[in-house]
Amino acid sequence: MEKKKEAKRNLVEKNKLRQLPSVDNLLREEQMQAFLKEHSRTMVTDVVREVLNQLRWEWQQEALGEQEAGEKEGTGFQERDLIVSQIIVRVEKHLKHRQQLNLKPVINATGVILHTNLGRALLGKNALKALHQVATHYSNLELDLATGKRGSRYAHLEELLSLLTGAEASLVVNNNAAAVLLALNTLARDREVIVSRGQLVEIGGSFRIPEVMSQSGAYLREVGTTNKTYPHDYRQAINEKTALLLRVHTSNYRIIGFTQETTLEELVSLGQEKGLPVMEDLGSGQLLDLHKWGLPVEPLVPDSIRVGVDIVTFSGDKLLGGPQAGLIVGKKKYIEPMKKNPLNRALRIDKLTLAALEATLKEYLNQERVIKTIPTLRMLTTSGADLRKKADSLATKLTAVGMEGLEVSVKSGFSTVGGGSMPGTEIPTWLVTLKTSQISAATLAERLRHQSWPVLVRIGEEQIILDVRTVEETEFDVLVEGIKSSL
């Protein structure tokens, strides 16, 4: 049986596959010459070979299928011009695909505001403006314009962060994990760091506090239990090897029920008594109290500094609403050694991050306006009435297109914060749901992901769910067109 199949494959090679033109002959075609003017010869040649290999495989499968069905040898032959035409069409499609950027904008209709897989926080207009100016011009990144001498890139943010947090000094690196790593490596290398067992979190992507600590060169000293840790647990663990006391805010999960946690005030008091610095990793970090908008109470960075915490680390791209960054604020005597640590060179932020972060932080100077100018805060605080208007508007647009068999409805639901922030928090929202008998919700969701401008949705009860909280009204037309072409 196997010999018979092998003979069939050889027959295919001798007859049908010999119709395929060579790479050199194809490159002489007029249309291929046009491609060579737009793209490098290497790329075009590589794509031509890829297309030819695809055709060989497809024709082999077709030929074997024909012979299994008892069709005569030699069927399916085509004119050379038709084959070349098919190859050119495929080559053009492949070339266009290669020119497209892999990282592209998507429409987030999931209702997850800080969606880690979708890039978390959107930048505000002023941050985008600052980013564009710095990206398209030379800048005073490390130049002191007053003296004309070399300056520090961190100087652009120090005064601003001190004003917003009350801290003496600051440093910014490329993300919060880097901030924790740098602080521990600088202050506790080859020494012990005491932390509650209930705070040994995984911060995402399988990166865990114990592992970050291990990489820093510090030794983890666990105290208490998962659900209960008292001040005397820390006190009993302190010894001559202790470098600092660490508190990690569990920003991505909650422990409820039979619990007891050492307060920040108690930990700071113990640190001062024993002459040990207290470090707090706030994770998502907040500069604005969002409780009056119905959101859970979260620790604020200025409050931690006010209590007396020596080093506070937090993210720039979560509840702060800026670019990815790790912010370190606190006492100067602890921050300055971090700046001189050689590891800081590997973790430092670039000019684009710095520009976007500075512009974002300056929005917080106006506490009344900031909820409108930073997209993350605006999404978190948008009223139910405004969301209902958005949902009705989107539903009207979808209905007006007249897509046959598409059922559109509006209903209430819930959004989530995401990004390891405010775990378990559900924010009331308004949803637009889609249902069609033509295809399943899963198939429609897949097709939407493959649009030129991909659309990410939720699925529930065999319906597509669009949460308007995370969809900008300027994206409605693109969204509607994507749904139309997916049906």
N, C-alpha and C positions, 0 to 999 in steps of 0.2 A: 504493500500500500504506500509506504514511504517512498519507494523508488518511483512509483507512478506519479506521485505528487512532485517529486524532484524533476521528472521528465517534463511535466507540465510547466514548471517554472522556467526550465531551460528553453522551452518552446516560446514562452512569452518573451524572454530575453532576445531570442533570435528574430522574432517577427515584429510584434507591436512596439517594443521599446526602442527599436532602431529608428523609429520615426522621429524621436526627440533630436532636435538640432544640438550641435556642440555649443559650448559656452562662447568660444571665439566667434562662431557664425552669428550667434544671437547678438553679441555686442556690436556687430556691424550693422544691425537693423537701424533704420532711421530714428525710431522712437527711443531705442536704447541709447543712441548717440545724444538725444535730448536729455535723457536721464544723466548721462555722463557729464553734461554741462552744469547740472545742478548738484550732483553728488560726486564723491570721490570714486575713482575707478575701483578701488579696493572694496568699497561698500556695495557698489552695483554688482561687481563680480560675485561677491559673497551671497548677495540676495538671489542672483540668477541661479547659482548652484543650489541654494536652498529650495527654490521653486522647482527645479528639475528633479531633485530628490523626492519632493512631495509627489510630483506627477508619476515618477517611476513606481513609488509605493502604491498610489491609487490605481494605476493601470494594472499592476500585478494582482491586486485584490479583485479588480473587475474581471480580468482575464480568467483567473482561477474560478471565479463565480460562474462565468459563462460556460466553462468546460464542465464544471460540476453539474450544470443544468443540461448538458448534452448539446450545447450549441456548437456549430462548426468552427473549426480553427480559422483564425484570421478575421473574425468579425470585430467591429468597433474601430477599424482603421479610419483615420481622418486625413484631410488635405493638410499639407505642410503649412499653408498660410493660416489656416484655422488654428492649428497647434501654436504657431508663433504668436498669433493674436491672443490666445488664452494665456500664454506665458507672460506676455507684456502686461496684460491686465493684472495678473497676480504680482508681478515684479513691482508695478506702480503702487499697488496696495501695501506691499511689504515695506517699500521705501518710505511711504507716508507714515506707516506705523513706527518705523525706526526713528523718524524725526520727531515724533510726539514725545513730550516729557512724561516720564513715569510718575513724577509727583505732580498732581493736578488738583484743581479745586473740585470739591464735591458738594452736593446739596445735602445737608444734614436734616432729615425729617424725622429723626428718631426721638427727639425730645430730650436727649442726653446733652446737657449744655457743655460740659467739659469732657467731651468724648476723646479718650486717650488715643484711640486708633485713628481719629480724624483730626488730630493736631491740637486738641484742647482749645485754649482761649483764642478768640478772634481779636485782632488788634483794632484799636480805635483810629479815627481819622487822623488825629494829631500824631499818633505813633507811626502811622504809615507815611505821613508827610516827612517826619523826621528821618525815618529809615531811607526814604527816597533821596533826600538831600545829601545824607552822608554817603549813600551808595554811589551817587553820580558826581560827587565832588571830593576833592581831598579834604581832610578834616584835621582838627587839632587834637587828635586822639591821644597822643603822648607829647604834646607841646604846650608849654606854659606861655600863653600869648603875652602876658605881662612882662616876662623876663626874656622871652625868646629862647629859653633853654628847655631841655628835656623835662617833661612833666609826667604825671601818672594818669593812666586811664581811669583809675578809681576816683580821682579827684572830682570828676564830673558828677558823681552821685553822692559823695560823702555828706555834703551840707544838706542836700535834699532829704536823704535818709535819716539824718539826725533830726531834722525838723519834723518829719512824719512819725518817727518812732520814739524819739527822745534818747536815742543811744549816742554814746560818745564817738563811736567809730563804726565803720562798715567796710565790707568787702563783698564783691559779687563774682561768682564763678558760673560755670555753664549749666548746672542744675542742682537741685537740693541734695541729691545723693553725694555729689562732689563737695558740696558745702560741709556736710557731715563728715565725709572722709578727710577733708583738709583740716577741719577743726580738731578731730580726734588724733590725726597724725602729728599735728603741731603740738598739742597740749598733753597728749597721753600716750605717746609711743613708748612701748616697753613697760607700761604701767597699767594699772587697773582702772576700769570705768564701771561704776556701779549703776545698774538700771533694773527697774522692776520687771519681773517675768511677764507681767500683763502688758508690757509695752514693747516686746520683741516682735515688731511688726514686719510684714513683707510689704515693701513699698511699691510693688509692681514689677512685672517682667522677671519674676523670681529673684529679685534683689532683696536681701533681708538684712535687717539691722545687725545681727550677729556676724554676717559675712562682710558687710561694709566695715565693721569694727575690726575684724580680723585682718582685712587688707590694710587698714590704717596702721597696724602694728600695735594697737592697744589690746588689752586683755579684758574680756567681758566678765563681770562679776554680777551674777543674777541674784536678786533678793526677792523675798515675798513669794506669793503664788500668783497664778493666772488672774484670779479674781480679787485677791486682797493683798495689799502691801502697805505696811505701817511705817511711820518715821523711825521706829526702833529697829526695823529691818535694815535700813540704810546705816544707822548708827553702829550696829553690831558688825557690819561688813567693812567699815572703814579701818584701814591699816596703813603702814608706812609706804605701801606700794600704790595706794589710791591716788589717782591723778585728778579725777573730777566726778561729779554726780550728774547723771544724764536723765533727763525726762523726755519721753517721746510721746507726742500727742497722737492718740489713735484716731487719726483723721479719716481712715478708710474702713473702720469697723467700730462696733460698740459692744461693750460688755455690760449686761444689765442683770438685775436680780440681786443676789447675795454678794455685794461688792464693797470694797473699801479702797480708796486711793489716797495716797499722801498728797496733800495740797501743795501747790507751788510755793506758797508762803512758808509752809513747814520745811520744804526742801531747801529753800534759800536761807532760812534761819539756821538750819543745820550746817549748810555750807559755810556760812559766815562764822559760826562757832568753831568749826574745824579748820578754817582757813583754806577751804577747797572751792574752786569755781563750780558754778552750777550752769549746765548747758541745757537748753530746751530745743528740741527739733519739733517745730510746729507743722511741718509738712506743707499743707495747702496754704496756711498763713492768711490773715485778714488784716486790712488796715481800716475797714469800715464796718460798723456794727449793722448787720442786716436783720436783726431781730424785729425791728419795727415794721418790716415788710413781711412778717409772718414766717421767717426762716429761723432755724435753730440757733441757739446761742453758741458761737464758736469763739475760742480764745483770740484776742487781738494782740498783735505784736507790741504796740505801745503799752498794753497792760502788763505784759511779761517784763518789759524793761522797767516799768514803774515799780513792780514788786521787788526788783533787784536781781533778776537773772543776769548772769555775766555774759553769756553768748546765746543768741537766738538764731536759728536757721529756718528758712522757709522758701517756698517756690515762687517764681515770678509768673508762671503760666497757669496757675490754678485760680483760686479765689481773688488773687491780686488782679488778674485779667490782663497780664502783659505777655512778653515773650518768654520762652524757656530760659530760666536762670535760677541760680541758687544764691539767695541773699543771706549774708552773715552780718548781724548787727550786735553791738554790745560794748563792753569796756575796751578802751584803747590798748591797755597792757596785754590783752589776749588777742586782739585783732592784728596788731602790728607784727607779731611773729609769724602769723599766717601769711601775711603779704610777702615775707622774706623766705618762706618755705619754697624750695625748688619745685615741689609738687604743684604749687600755685601756677607756675608757668604752663603746665600741661592742662590746667583746668580753667584758665582765664577766659573771659568773654571777648568776643570780637566787637568791632565798631558798630555792626548792624544791630546786635543784641543791645549794646549799650545805648544806642540812639533810641530804639523802640522802648526800652525800659525807662529811660529818663523821661520821655514824653508821657508814658503811662503814669509814672509816679507823680508828675506835675499835675495830672488831672485831680489827684487827691487833695490838692491845695484848696479846691473848691468842693466841699463836702456835699453841697446841695446839687451841684451839676454833675458830679462824677457818675451817678447811677445812669445818666443818659449818654455820657460820652465814652464809657468803657462798655463794649458789647456784652461781656459776661455779666456785669452788674445789671445792665438793662434787661437782659433775658431773665435773670433771676427775679427781678422786681416788676416785670410787666403785669399790669392788672388783668383780671379775668375778663373784664368788659372789652379791653383792647384786643385780647386774644380771641374772643368770640367774633369781633369784627374781622380780624384777619382770617379766621376759619371760614366765615360766611363769604368773604371776598374770594378766597381760593376755590371754595365749592362752586361759586357762581361761574368762575372762569372755566372750571372743568366741565360743568354742565353745558355752558354756552358752546363749547367745541362740538358737542353732539356726537360723542364717541358711542357707537352702537353697542348696546348690551352692558354699558358701564353704569353701575349704581353708585351714586355719590350721596353721602350723608354727613352731618355734623353732629358730634356728641362730646360730652365732657370726658376728661381723663386725667392722667397724671404725667408730669415730666420728672426727670431725676437730674441731680447735679452732676454726678460722674466725676472722673478724674481723681478718685480717692478722696473726695470731699463730701462732707455732710452725709455719711452713710445712712441708708434707710429713709432718707427724707424724700417724700413725694410732694410735688408742688402741683396744685390743681391747674389744669390747662384745658384747651379745646382742641379737638382732633377732627380731621377730615378722613373718613373711611371710604375705601373703594372696593367694590366687588363686581366681578364679571363671571359669566358662565363660560366664556370663551377659553380662559386659561386659569390655572390655579394661582393662588396668591404667591406661592413660592416661586413659580415660573415668572410671574410679573416682577417680583422683587429682583430676581436674577437678571432679567432683561434691563431693568432700571439701573442696575450696577454696571452694566456694559454700555451704557449710553456715552456719547462723547463727553457729556458733562454728567458724571455718575450721580445717581440719587440713592441715598441710604434711607430705608424705611423700617417700620416695625410690622410684624404680622400677628394677627390675633383673630380667632374665630373665622379662619379662612378669608380674612380681609386684609387689604393693605391699609396701614394706619400712618397718617401723616400728622405729626405734631407741629403745629405752626409756631410754637415758641422758639424753635431753633431754625426756622426758615425765614429768611429776609423777604420782604415783599418784592424787592427788586429781583428775586429769584423765581417768582411765581410763573412768569411766562416760560422760562426755561424748564421749570418743573412740569408744567402742563404739556409742553411739546414733547418732553421725555416720556411721559405717560402715554401720549397719543401714538408715538412711534413704537412703543413697546407692546401695544395691543395688536 
